[in-house]
Amino acid sequence: MELPANEEQDVLYWGGGHPPGIYTVKTGYAFLMNNFLQQDVFSDTNFFRILWKLNIPPKWSLFLWKLVMNGLVVKSNLVKRGIDIDVYCDSCGMAEEDQQHLFRMCSFGRYAWANCSLNISSEIDESTPFGHWIQNYILLFHSEDGKRSERVGTFIGVLWSILLTRNGRIFSNQGGCLTDLFRNYNTAMQQLSVWQRVGEGVGVNGKVSADSGAPPSFERVNIGCKREDINHPTNARLEVTIMADGSWLKRNRMAGTGWAYSEDQISYMEGGGTYGKAHSSLHAEVMACVAALKWAEVKGY
Ligand SMILES: [Zn+2]
């Protein structure tokens, strides 16, 4: 231990405060709270371990991570970075737009939570930091429903649609009204459903359900009629059925497309075909559909 050069009296020094060295109840409380939050590290670790394994699109995982880390570009965070903007919420104008307000406390956000299937009163327990609030719900749903929890999907879908509605209001001159919220929510849940189905292999090459009667990668698209099954004809008034298919050679990226059509659902006649370059087999399939639709339009179907 180094000895002081001059003879001095020892003094009490408090290292957790500002100005340095002086103890106050406030800084003591902050010190204790900090210790308390550090004890919560296990919970955080647990959450992040689960986060990356959730059955949701990667962009949703990243979104959730940003929310928990308070890293979203909301107005209060922009002001903290020195950007001179009006920090008030564009929806209600009653408070600063930080994550807690935008997603929980704003009347718009509260409405979204109260009217989703989860029926959450987001304004209760305002003292809970936003990041913890999110973690609590995700951990709860995950522990009760497992990793395929529908409630986790709904929860993130509401968060996502609140953000999209707010972005539309600010950047795209949209009204940011409840209609926009519901539209964004429905789109988000549809995208989630498609993503999860692809993850399960439904509709992907070789895993089309065995009873569909269609070969792998052959998709039936029906336009203008709700029910139609070639094996179980209905009395729907179908004018024409077109079957289109594409093929693709990875080596030289050449693609070929062709389609056939039927006016009586029994006999099929040659429709047409094209060829060209494609980036993938899926691209070739889409080319076939587009070419067939263009052909149908010219034919007047
Ligand atoms: Zn607001």
py3Dmol code that shows the C-alpha trace and the ligand (Angstrom):
import py3Dmol

protein = """\
ATOM      1  CA  MET A   1       0.000   0.000   0.000  1.00  0.00           C
ATOM      2  CA  GLU A   2       1.355   3.360  -0.984  1.00  0.00           C
ATOM      3  CA  LEU A   3       1.823   5.809   1.862  1.00  0.00           C
ATOM      4  CA  PRO A   4       0.582   9.386   1.371  1.00  0.00           C
ATOM      5  CA  ALA A   5       3.310  11.957   0.808  1.00  0.00           C
ATOM      6  CA  ASN A   6       1.760  14.418   3.235  1.00  0.00           C
ATOM      7  CA  GLU A   7       0.231  13.792   6.629  1.00  0.00           C
ATOM      8  CA  GLU A   8      -3.562  14.062   6.312  1.00  0.00           C
ATOM      9  CA  GLN A   9      -6.623  13.052   8.284  1.00  0.00           C
ATOM     10  CA  ASP A  10      -8.722  10.217   6.808  1.00  0.00           C
ATOM     11  CA  VAL A  11     -12.128  11.287   5.533  1.00  0.00           C
ATOM     12  CA  LEU A  12     -15.302   9.366   4.760  1.00  0.00           C
ATOM     13  CA  TYR A  13     -15.818   9.196   1.017  1.00  0.00           C
ATOM     14  CA  TRP A  14     -18.992   7.995  -0.733  1.00  0.00           C
ATOM     15  CA  GLY A  15     -18.195   6.693  -4.210  1.00  0.00           C
ATOM     16  CA  GLY A  16     -21.732   6.315  -5.477  1.00  0.00           C
ATOM     17  CA  GLY A  17     -22.855   9.917  -5.634  1.00  0.00           C
ATOM     18  CA  HIS A  18     -22.646  13.143  -7.456  1.00  0.00           C
ATOM     19  CA  PRO A  19     -20.919  15.385  -6.471  1.00  0.00           C
ATOM     20  CA  PRO A  20     -18.334  12.696  -5.688  1.00  0.00           C
ATOM     21  CA  GLY A  21     -17.665  11.846  -2.085  1.00  0.00           C
ATOM     22  CA  ILE A  22     -20.922  13.134  -0.607  1.00  0.00           C
ATOM     23  CA  TYR A  23     -23.592  10.721   0.516  1.00  0.00           C
ATOM     24  CA  THR A  24     -27.290  11.471   0.073  1.00  0.00           C
ATOM     25  CA  VAL A  25     -30.331   9.243   0.609  1.00  0.00           C
ATOM     26  CA  LYS A  26     -31.115   9.521  -3.095  1.00  0.00           C
ATOM     27  CA  THR A  27     -27.711   8.254  -4.189  1.00  0.00           C
ATOM     28  CA  GLY A  28     -27.851   5.520  -1.541  1.00  0.00           C
ATOM     29  CA  TYR A  29     -31.191   4.378  -2.890  1.00  0.00           C
ATOM     30  CA  ALA A  30     -29.879   4.455  -6.449  1.00  0.00           C
ATOM     31  CA  PHE A  31     -26.914   2.336  -5.362  1.00  0.00           C
ATOM     32  CA  LEU A  32     -29.188  -0.261  -3.765  1.00  0.00           C
ATOM     33  CA  MET A  33     -31.517  -0.304  -6.780  1.00  0.00           C
ATOM     34  CA  ASN A  34     -28.570  -0.824  -9.066  1.00  0.00           C
ATOM     35  CA  ASN A  35     -27.507  -3.829  -7.015  1.00  0.00           C
ATOM     36  CA  PHE A  36     -31.058  -5.131  -7.138  1.00  0.00           C
ATOM     37  CA  LEU A  37     -31.202  -4.846 -10.929  1.00  0.00           C
ATOM     38  CA  GLN A  38     -27.881  -6.614 -11.259  1.00  0.00           C
ATOM     39  CA  GLN A  39     -29.336  -9.538  -9.339  1.00  0.00           C
ATOM     40  CA  ASP A  40     -31.924  -9.682 -12.103  1.00  0.00           C
ATOM     41  CA  VAL A  41     -29.239 -10.659 -14.593  1.00  0.00           C
ATOM     42  CA  PHE A  42     -30.356 -14.271 -14.490  1.00  0.00           C
ATOM     43  CA  SER A  43     -33.793 -13.259 -15.658  1.00  0.00           C
ATOM     44  CA  ASP A  44     -32.315 -11.212 -18.517  1.00  0.00           C
ATOM     45  CA  THR A  45     -30.070 -14.086 -19.520  1.00  0.00           C
ATOM     46  CA  ASN A  46     -33.035 -16.403 -19.421  1.00  0.00           C
ATOM     47  CA  PHE A  47     -35.038 -14.055 -21.620  1.00  0.00           C
ATOM     48  CA  PHE A  48     -32.320 -13.619 -24.248  1.00  0.00           C
ATOM     49  CA  ARG A  49     -31.742 -17.368 -24.339  1.00  0.00           C
ATOM     50  CA  ILE A  50     -35.425 -17.833 -25.129  1.00  0.00           C
ATOM     51  CA  LEU A  51     -35.683 -14.850 -27.461  1.00  0.00           C
ATOM     52  CA  TRP A  52     -33.492 -16.283 -30.211  1.00  0.00           C
ATOM     53  CA  LYS A  53     -35.326 -19.604 -30.107  1.00  0.00           C
ATOM     54  CA  LEU A  54     -38.846 -18.238 -30.421  1.00  0.00           C
ATOM     55  CA  ASN A  55     -40.852 -19.416 -33.419  1.00  0.00           C
ATOM     56  CA  ILE A  56     -40.987 -15.920 -34.962  1.00  0.00           C
ATOM     57  CA  PRO A  57     -39.301 -14.255 -37.962  1.00  0.00           C
ATOM     58  CA  PRO A  58     -35.745 -13.020 -37.265  1.00  0.00           C
ATOM     59  CA  LYS A  59     -36.813  -9.415 -37.863  1.00  0.00           C
ATOM     60  CA  TRP A  60     -39.304  -9.801 -34.981  1.00  0.00           C
ATOM     61  CA  SER A  61     -36.585 -11.209 -32.705  1.00  0.00           C
ATOM     62  CA  LEU A  62     -34.380  -8.258 -33.556  1.00  0.00           C
ATOM     63  CA  PHE A  63     -37.279  -5.865 -32.969  1.00  0.00           C
ATOM     64  CA  LEU A  64     -37.921  -7.394 -29.549  1.00  0.00           C
ATOM     65  CA  TRP A  65     -34.257  -7.216 -28.660  1.00  0.00           C
ATOM     66  CA  LYS A  66     -34.159  -3.529 -29.612  1.00  0.00           C
ATOM     67  CA  LEU A  67     -37.229  -2.843 -27.477  1.00  0.00           C
ATOM     68  CA  VAL A  68     -35.733  -4.550 -24.433  1.00  0.00           C
ATOM     69  CA  MET A  69     -32.451  -2.672 -24.922  1.00  0.00           C
ATOM     70  CA  ASN A  70     -34.318   0.635 -25.422  1.00  0.00           C
ATOM     71  CA  GLY A  71     -32.669   0.868 -28.826  1.00  0.00           C
ATOM     72  CA  LEU A  72     -35.661   1.772 -30.958  1.00  0.00           C
ATOM     73  CA  VAL A  73     -35.574   5.105 -32.799  1.00  0.00           C
ATOM     74  CA  VAL A  74     -38.345   6.824 -30.872  1.00  0.00           C
ATOM     75  CA  LYS A  75     -38.303  10.579 -30.352  1.00  0.00           C
ATOM     76  CA  SER A  76     -36.893  10.580 -26.809  1.00  0.00           C
ATOM     77  CA  ASN A  77     -33.923   8.511 -27.977  1.00  0.00           C
ATOM     78  CA  LEU A  78     -33.325  10.910 -30.889  1.00  0.00           C
ATOM     79  CA  VAL A  79     -33.377  13.890 -28.517  1.00  0.00           C
ATOM     80  CA  LYS A  80     -30.867  12.124 -26.253  1.00  0.00           C
ATOM     81  CA  ARG A  81     -28.585  11.935 -29.262  1.00  0.00           C
ATOM     82  CA  GLY A  82     -28.832  15.689 -29.690  1.00  0.00           C
ATOM     83  CA  ILE A  83     -31.357  15.834 -32.521  1.00  0.00           C
ATOM     84  CA  ASP A  84     -33.575  18.882 -32.263  1.00  0.00           C
ATOM     85  CA  ILE A  85     -37.147  17.650 -32.771  1.00  0.00           C
ATOM     86  CA  ASP A  86     -40.516  17.990 -31.105  1.00  0.00           C
ATOM     87  CA  VAL A  87     -40.317  15.181 -28.577  1.00  0.00           C
ATOM     88  CA  TYR A  88     -44.056  14.915 -27.928  1.00  0.00           C
ATOM     89  CA  CYS A  89     -46.163  11.964 -29.022  1.00  0.00           C
ATOM     90  CA  ASP A  90     -47.767  12.499 -32.437  1.00  0.00           C
ATOM     91  CA  SER A  91     -50.841  10.545 -31.456  1.00  0.00           C
ATOM     92  CA  CYS A  92     -51.979  12.192 -28.212  1.00  0.00           C
ATOM     93  CA  GLY A  93     -49.532  15.091 -27.748  1.00  0.00           C
ATOM     94  CA  MET A  94     -49.768  14.533 -23.977  1.00  0.00           C
ATOM     95  CA  ALA A  95     -46.313  13.156 -23.205  1.00  0.00           C
ATOM     96  CA  GLU A  96     -42.847  12.579 -24.570  1.00  0.00           C
ATOM     97  CA  GLU A  97     -42.647   9.780 -27.057  1.00  0.00           C
ATOM     98  CA  ASP A  98     -40.472   7.192 -25.405  1.00  0.00           C
ATOM     99  CA  GLN A  99     -40.949   3.445 -25.704  1.00  0.00           C
ATOM    100  CA  GLN A 100     -42.956   3.231 -22.489  1.00  0.00           C
ATOM    101  CA  HIS A 101     -45.388   5.860 -23.702  1.00  0.00           C
ATOM    102  CA  LEU A 102     -45.655   4.793 -27.329  1.00  0.00           C
ATOM    103  CA  PHE A 103     -46.293   1.111 -26.622  1.00  0.00           C
ATOM    104  CA  ARG A 104     -47.984   1.153 -23.213  1.00  0.00           C
ATOM    105  CA  MET A 105     -49.249   4.440 -21.829  1.00  0.00           C
ATOM    106  CA  CYS A 106     -50.498   6.322 -24.884  1.00  0.00           C
ATOM    107  CA  SER A 107     -54.254   6.022 -25.299  1.00  0.00           C
ATOM    108  CA  PHE A 108     -53.643   4.518 -28.749  1.00  0.00           C
ATOM    109  CA  GLY A 109     -51.401   1.768 -27.389  1.00  0.00           C
ATOM    110  CA  ARG A 110     -53.742   1.107 -24.473  1.00  0.00           C
ATOM    111  CA  TYR A 111     -56.608   0.611 -26.916  1.00  0.00           C
ATOM    112  CA  ALA A 112     -54.540  -1.825 -29.001  1.00  0.00           C
ATOM    113  CA  TRP A 113     -53.743  -3.977 -25.942  1.00  0.00           C
ATOM    114  CA  ALA A 114     -57.225  -3.884 -24.488  1.00  0.00           C
ATOM    115  CA  ASN A 115     -58.795  -4.934 -27.798  1.00  0.00           C
ATOM    116  CA  CYS A 116     -56.420  -7.703 -28.822  1.00  0.00           C
ATOM    117  CA  SER A 117     -57.136 -11.305 -27.861  1.00  0.00           C
ATOM    118  CA  LEU A 118     -54.736 -10.994 -24.908  1.00  0.00           C
ATOM    119  CA  ASN A 119     -56.897  -8.296 -23.314  1.00  0.00           C
ATOM    120  CA  ILE A 120     -54.012  -6.582 -21.515  1.00  0.00           C
ATOM    121  CA  SER A 121     -54.394  -3.418 -19.417  1.00  0.00           C
ATOM    122  CA  SER A 122     -51.031  -1.960 -20.366  1.00  0.00           C
ATOM    123  CA  GLU A 123     -51.277   1.103 -18.118  1.00  0.00           C
ATOM    124  CA  ILE A 124     -51.303  -0.951 -14.908  1.00  0.00           C
ATOM    125  CA  ASP A 125     -48.037  -0.905 -12.960  1.00  0.00           C
ATOM    126  CA  GLU A 126     -46.525   2.041 -14.776  1.00  0.00           C
ATOM    127  CA  SER A 127     -43.408   1.893 -12.597  1.00  0.00           C
ATOM    128  CA  THR A 128     -42.280  -1.318 -14.306  1.00  0.00           C
ATOM    129  CA  PRO A 129     -39.697  -0.352 -16.923  1.00  0.00           C
ATOM    130  CA  PHE A 130     -40.815  -1.122 -20.455  1.00  0.00           C
ATOM    131  CA  GLY A 131     -38.066  -3.676 -21.103  1.00  0.00           C
ATOM    132  CA  HIS A 132     -39.061  -5.621 -17.979  1.00  0.00           C
ATOM    133  CA  TRP A 133     -42.725  -5.400 -18.866  1.00  0.00           C
ATOM    134  CA  ILE A 134     -42.033  -7.066 -22.203  1.00  0.00           C
ATOM    135  CA  GLN A 135     -39.816  -9.716 -20.663  1.00  0.00           C
ATOM    136  CA  ASN A 136     -42.414 -10.544 -18.032  1.00  0.00           C
ATOM    137  CA  TYR A 137     -45.082 -11.265 -20.641  1.00  0.00           C
ATOM    138  CA  ILE A 138     -42.840 -13.224 -23.001  1.00  0.00           C
ATOM    139  CA  LEU A 139     -41.473 -15.347 -20.158  1.00  0.00           C
ATOM    140  CA  LEU A 140     -44.979 -15.908 -18.799  1.00  0.00           C
ATOM    141  CA  PHE A 141     -46.452 -16.997 -22.150  1.00  0.00           C
ATOM    142  CA  HIS A 142     -43.403 -19.079 -22.954  1.00  0.00           C
ATOM    143  CA  SER A 143     -43.490 -20.879 -19.619  1.00  0.00           C
ATOM    144  CA  GLU A 144     -47.226 -21.589 -19.871  1.00  0.00           C
ATOM    145  CA  ASP A 145     -47.594 -22.348 -23.593  1.00  0.00           C
ATOM    146  CA  GLY A 146     -44.149 -23.580 -24.646  1.00  0.00           C
ATOM    147  CA  LYS A 147     -42.019 -22.330 -27.498  1.00  0.00           C
ATOM    148  CA  ARG A 148     -44.861 -22.492 -30.035  1.00  0.00           C
ATOM    149  CA  SER A 149     -46.930 -20.113 -27.938  1.00  0.00           C
ATOM    150  CA  GLU A 150     -49.585 -18.331 -29.968  1.00  0.00           C
ATOM    151  CA  ARG A 151     -49.785 -15.669 -27.299  1.00  0.00           C
ATOM    152  CA  VAL A 152     -46.129 -14.753 -27.840  1.00  0.00           C
ATOM    153  CA  GLY A 153     -46.917 -14.221 -31.539  1.00  0.00           C
ATOM    154  CA  THR A 154     -49.961 -12.099 -30.728  1.00  0.00           C
ATOM    155  CA  PHE A 155     -48.024 -10.072 -28.158  1.00  0.00           C
ATOM    156  CA  ILE A 156     -45.234  -9.197 -30.591  1.00  0.00           C
ATOM    157  CA  GLY A 157     -47.788  -8.675 -33.383  1.00  0.00           C
ATOM    158  CA  VAL A 158     -49.466  -5.945 -31.315  1.00  0.00           C
ATOM    159  CA  LEU A 159     -46.116  -4.275 -30.585  1.00  0.00           C
ATOM    160  CA  TRP A 160     -45.193  -4.483 -34.249  1.00  0.00           C
ATOM    161  CA  SER A 161     -48.496  -3.046 -35.476  1.00  0.00           C
ATOM    162  CA  ILE A 162     -48.339  -0.137 -33.000  1.00  0.00           C
ATOM    163  CA  LEU A 163     -44.910   0.729 -34.400  1.00  0.00           C
ATOM    164  CA  LEU A 164     -46.010   0.392 -38.051  1.00  0.00           C
ATOM    165  CA  THR A 165     -49.055   2.575 -37.420  1.00  0.00           C
ATOM    166  CA  ARG A 166     -46.903   5.203 -35.725  1.00  0.00           C
ATOM    167  CA  ASN A 167     -44.372   5.082 -38.607  1.00  0.00           C
ATOM    168  CA  GLY A 168     -47.190   5.455 -41.132  1.00  0.00           C
ATOM    169  CA  ARG A 169     -48.448   8.483 -39.226  1.00  0.00           C
ATOM    170  CA  ILE A 170     -45.019  10.139 -39.127  1.00  0.00           C
ATOM    171  CA  PHE A 171     -43.389   9.107 -42.382  1.00  0.00           C
ATOM    172  CA  SER A 172     -46.143   8.249 -44.836  1.00  0.00           C
ATOM    173  CA  ASN A 173     -48.758  10.829 -44.030  1.00  0.00           C
ATOM    174  CA  GLN A 174     -51.233   8.139 -43.025  1.00  0.00           C
ATOM    175  CA  GLY A 175     -53.890   8.915 -40.468  1.00  0.00           C
ATOM    176  CA  GLY A 176     -52.472   6.509 -37.920  1.00  0.00           C
ATOM    177  CA  CYS A 177     -56.022   5.687 -36.928  1.00  0.00           C
ATOM    178  CA  LEU A 178     -57.472   2.465 -35.563  1.00  0.00           C
ATOM    179  CA  THR A 179     -58.225   1.199 -39.068  1.00  0.00           C
ATOM    180  CA  ASP A 180     -54.498   1.425 -39.846  1.00  0.00           C
ATOM    181  CA  LEU A 181     -53.714  -0.380 -36.609  1.00  0.00           C
ATOM    182  CA  PHE A 182     -56.044  -3.286 -37.381  1.00  0.00           C
ATOM    183  CA  ARG A 183     -54.796  -3.498 -40.968  1.00  0.00           C
ATOM    184  CA  ASN A 184     -51.173  -3.571 -39.787  1.00  0.00           C
ATOM    185  CA  TYR A 185     -52.013  -6.141 -37.136  1.00  0.00           C
ATOM    186  CA  ASN A 186     -53.752  -8.453 -39.612  1.00  0.00           C
ATOM    187  CA  THR A 187     -50.896  -8.152 -42.086  1.00  0.00           C
ATOM    188  CA  ALA A 188     -48.367  -8.866 -39.342  1.00  0.00           C
ATOM    189  CA  MET A 189     -50.218 -11.973 -38.179  1.00  0.00           C
ATOM    190  CA  GLN A 190     -50.589 -13.232 -41.752  1.00  0.00           C
ATOM    191  CA  GLN A 191     -46.860 -12.798 -42.295  1.00  0.00           C
ATOM    192  CA  LEU A 192     -46.165 -14.628 -39.053  1.00  0.00           C
ATOM    193  CA  SER A 193     -48.438 -17.468 -40.093  1.00  0.00           C
ATOM    194  CA  VAL A 194     -46.760 -17.798 -43.505  1.00  0.00           C
ATOM    195  CA  TRP A 195     -43.328 -17.724 -41.908  1.00  0.00           C
ATOM    196  CA  GLN A 196     -44.265 -20.406 -39.388  1.00  0.00           C
ATOM    197  CA  ARG A 197     -45.851 -22.602 -42.056  1.00  0.00           C
ATOM    198  CA  VAL A 198     -42.741 -22.368 -44.203  1.00  0.00           C
ATOM    199  CA  GLY A 199     -40.682 -23.281 -41.127  1.00  0.00           C
ATOM    200  CA  GLU A 200     -42.839 -26.371 -40.665  1.00  0.00           C
ATOM    201  CA  GLY A 201     -42.370 -27.318 -44.301  1.00  0.00           C
ATOM    202  CA  VAL A 202     -45.999 -26.846 -45.289  1.00  0.00           C
ATOM    203  CA  GLY A 203     -46.187 -25.864 -48.924  1.00  0.00           C
ATOM    204  CA  VAL A 204     -42.465 -26.313 -49.418  1.00  0.00           C
ATOM    205  CA  ASN A 205     -40.978 -28.637 -52.028  1.00  0.00           C
ATOM    206  CA  GLY A 206     -41.622 -32.266 -51.255  1.00  0.00           C
ATOM    207  CA  LYS A 207     -43.769 -31.563 -48.214  1.00  0.00           C
ATOM    208  CA  VAL A 208     -47.061 -30.627 -49.775  1.00  0.00           C
ATOM    209  CA  SER A 209     -49.680 -32.548 -47.863  1.00  0.00           C
ATOM    210  CA  ALA A 210     -49.945 -36.052 -49.251  1.00  0.00           C
ATOM    211  CA  ASP A 211     -53.680 -35.907 -49.850  1.00  0.00           C
ATOM    212  CA  SER A 212     -53.562 -32.795 -52.030  1.00  0.00           C
ATOM    213  CA  GLY A 213     -53.116 -34.976 -55.101  1.00  0.00           C
ATOM    214  CA  ALA A 214     -50.577 -32.537 -56.494  1.00  0.00           C
ATOM    215  CA  PRO A 215     -46.914 -33.245 -57.175  1.00  0.00           C
ATOM    216  CA  PRO A 216     -44.243 -31.494 -55.082  1.00  0.00           C
ATOM    217  CA  SER A 217     -43.898 -27.776 -55.782  1.00  0.00           C
ATOM    218  CA  PHE A 218     -47.157 -27.761 -57.668  1.00  0.00           C
ATOM    219  CA  GLU A 219     -49.438 -25.151 -56.155  1.00  0.00           C
ATOM    220  CA  ARG A 220     -53.065 -24.616 -57.022  1.00  0.00           C
ATOM    221  CA  VAL A 221     -54.130 -21.009 -57.148  1.00  0.00           C
ATOM    222  CA  ASN A 222     -57.770 -20.183 -57.409  1.00  0.00           C
ATOM    223  CA  ILE A 223     -58.983 -16.755 -58.384  1.00  0.00           C
ATOM    224  CA  GLY A 224     -62.617 -15.767 -58.199  1.00  0.00           C
ATOM    225  CA  CYS A 225     -64.126 -18.799 -56.498  1.00  0.00           C
ATOM    226  CA  LYS A 226     -64.131 -19.755 -52.826  1.00  0.00           C
ATOM    227  CA  ARG A 227     -64.373 -23.511 -53.126  1.00  0.00           C
ATOM    228  CA  GLU A 228     -62.951 -25.615 -55.865  1.00  0.00           C
ATOM    229  CA  ASP A 229     -61.337 -29.006 -55.801  1.00  0.00           C
ATOM    230  CA  ILE A 230     -60.633 -30.899 -58.966  1.00  0.00           C
ATOM    231  CA  ASN A 231     -61.340 -34.215 -57.218  1.00  0.00           C
ATOM    232  CA  HIS A 232     -64.586 -32.964 -55.747  1.00  0.00           C
ATOM    233  CA  PRO A 233     -66.136 -30.646 -58.310  1.00  0.00           C
ATOM    234  CA  THR A 234     -68.563 -28.139 -56.915  1.00  0.00           C
ATOM    235  CA  ASN A 235     -71.370 -26.365 -58.625  1.00  0.00           C
ATOM    236  CA  ALA A 236     -69.302 -23.197 -58.638  1.00  0.00           C
ATOM    237  CA  ARG A 237     -69.484 -21.398 -61.946  1.00  0.00           C
ATOM    238  CA  LEU A 238     -65.918 -21.747 -63.089  1.00  0.00           C
ATOM    239  CA  GLU A 239     -65.230 -20.195 -66.441  1.00  0.00           C
ATOM    240  CA  VAL A 240     -61.786 -21.583 -66.904  1.00  0.00           C
ATOM    241  CA  THR A 241     -59.130 -23.445 -64.952  1.00  0.00           C
ATOM    242  CA  ILE A 242     -55.507 -22.824 -65.788  1.00  0.00           C
ATOM    243  CA  MET A 243     -52.672 -25.014 -64.627  1.00  0.00           C
ATOM    244  CA  ALA A 244     -49.241 -23.448 -64.860  1.00  0.00           C
ATOM    245  CA  ASP A 245     -45.835 -24.833 -64.059  1.00  0.00           C
ATOM    246  CA  GLY A 246     -42.239 -23.694 -64.282  1.00  0.00           C
ATOM    247  CA  SER A 247     -38.967 -25.577 -64.504  1.00  0.00           C
ATOM    248  CA  TRP A 248     -35.493 -24.333 -63.763  1.00  0.00           C
ATOM    249  CA  LEU A 249     -31.987 -25.546 -64.463  1.00  0.00           C
ATOM    250  CA  LYS A 250     -29.657 -24.341 -61.748  1.00  0.00           C
ATOM    251  CA  ARG A 251     -26.521 -24.842 -63.881  1.00  0.00           C
ATOM    252  CA  ASN A 252     -27.310 -22.178 -66.458  1.00  0.00           C
ATOM    253  CA  ARG A 253     -30.331 -20.569 -64.729  1.00  0.00           C
ATOM    254  CA  MET A 254     -32.551 -21.223 -67.701  1.00  0.00           C
ATOM    255  CA  ALA A 255     -36.253 -21.409 -66.945  1.00  0.00           C
ATOM    256  CA  GLY A 256     -39.166 -22.766 -68.913  1.00  0.00           C
ATOM    257  CA  THR A 257     -42.845 -22.207 -68.237  1.00  0.00           C
ATOM    258  CA  GLY A 258     -46.007 -23.739 -69.562  1.00  0.00           C
ATOM    259  CA  TRP A 259     -49.715 -23.806 -68.888  1.00  0.00           C
ATOM    260  CA  ALA A 260     -52.816 -25.712 -69.866  1.00  0.00           C
ATOM    261  CA  TYR A 261     -56.445 -24.742 -69.523  1.00  0.00           C
ATOM    262  CA  SER A 262     -59.815 -26.311 -69.261  1.00  0.00           C
ATOM    263  CA  GLU A 263     -63.298 -24.904 -69.730  1.00  0.00           C
ATOM    264  CA  ASP A 264     -65.182 -27.977 -68.553  1.00  0.00           C
ATOM    265  CA  GLN A 265     -62.838 -29.151 -65.749  1.00  0.00           C
ATOM    266  CA  ILE A 266     -62.466 -32.470 -67.576  1.00  0.00           C
ATOM    267  CA  SER A 267     -60.287 -32.083 -70.626  1.00  0.00           C
ATOM    268  CA  TYR A 268     -57.245 -29.853 -70.670  1.00  0.00           C
ATOM    269  CA  MET A 269     -55.919 -28.053 -73.687  1.00  0.00           C
ATOM    270  CA  GLU A 270     -52.546 -26.601 -74.398  1.00  0.00           C
ATOM    271  CA  GLY A 271     -52.308 -22.985 -73.296  1.00  0.00           C
ATOM    272  CA  GLY A 272     -48.840 -21.722 -74.017  1.00  0.00           C
ATOM    273  CA  GLY A 273     -45.280 -21.494 -72.797  1.00  0.00           C
ATOM    274  CA  THR A 274     -42.300 -19.191 -72.473  1.00  0.00           C
ATOM    275  CA  TYR A 275     -38.651 -19.466 -71.544  1.00  0.00           C
ATOM    276  CA  GLY A 276     -35.999 -17.173 -70.070  1.00  0.00           C
ATOM    277  CA  LYS A 277     -33.649 -16.774 -67.132  1.00  0.00           C
ATOM    278  CA  ALA A 278     -34.664 -17.154 -63.479  1.00  0.00           C
ATOM    279  CA  HIS A 279     -32.894 -16.839 -60.132  1.00  0.00           C
ATOM    280  CA  SER A 280     -34.526 -19.854 -58.525  1.00  0.00           C
ATOM    281  CA  SER A 281     -37.109 -22.562 -59.059  1.00  0.00           C
ATOM    282  CA  LEU A 282     -39.630 -20.442 -57.174  1.00  0.00           C
ATOM    283  CA  HIS A 283     -38.895 -17.578 -59.536  1.00  0.00           C
ATOM    284  CA  ALA A 284     -39.607 -19.898 -62.475  1.00  0.00           C
ATOM    285  CA  GLU A 285     -42.940 -20.909 -60.904  1.00  0.00           C
ATOM    286  CA  VAL A 286     -43.897 -17.270 -60.463  1.00  0.00           C
ATOM    287  CA  MET A 287     -42.909 -16.547 -64.080  1.00  0.00           C
ATOM    288  CA  ALA A 288     -45.246 -19.338 -65.155  1.00  0.00           C
ATOM    289  CA  CYS A 289     -48.140 -17.904 -63.138  1.00  0.00           C
ATOM    290  CA  VAL A 290     -47.584 -14.382 -64.451  1.00  0.00           C
ATOM    291  CA  ALA A 291     -47.277 -15.549 -68.056  1.00  0.00           C
ATOM    292  CA  ALA A 292     -50.424 -17.660 -67.737  1.00  0.00           C
ATOM    293  CA  LEU A 293     -52.400 -14.781 -66.233  1.00  0.00           C
ATOM    294  CA  LYS A 294     -51.278 -12.428 -69.009  1.00  0.00           C
ATOM    295  CA  TRP A 295     -52.272 -15.015 -71.559  1.00  0.00           C
ATOM    296  CA  ALA A 296     -55.704 -15.422 -69.873  1.00  0.00           C
ATOM    297  CA  GLU A 297     -56.249 -11.695 -69.960  1.00  0.00           C
ATOM    298  CA  VAL A 298     -55.487 -11.531 -73.686  1.00  0.00           C
ATOM    299  CA  LYS A 299     -57.824 -14.472 -74.265  1.00  0.00           C
ATOM    300  CA  GLY A 300     -60.542 -12.600 -72.397  1.00  0.00           C
ATOM    301  CA  TYR A 301     -60.982 -15.071 -69.511  1.00  0.00           C
TER     302      TYR A 301
END
"""
ligand_1 = """\
1
ZN
Zn -49.392 9.437 -26.954
"""
view = py3Dmol.view(width=600, height=400)
view.addModel(protein, "pdb")
view.setStyle({"model": 0}, {"cartoon": {"style": "trace"}})
view.addModel(ligand_1, "xyz")
view.setStyle({"model": 1}, {"stick": {}})
view.zoomTo()
view.show()
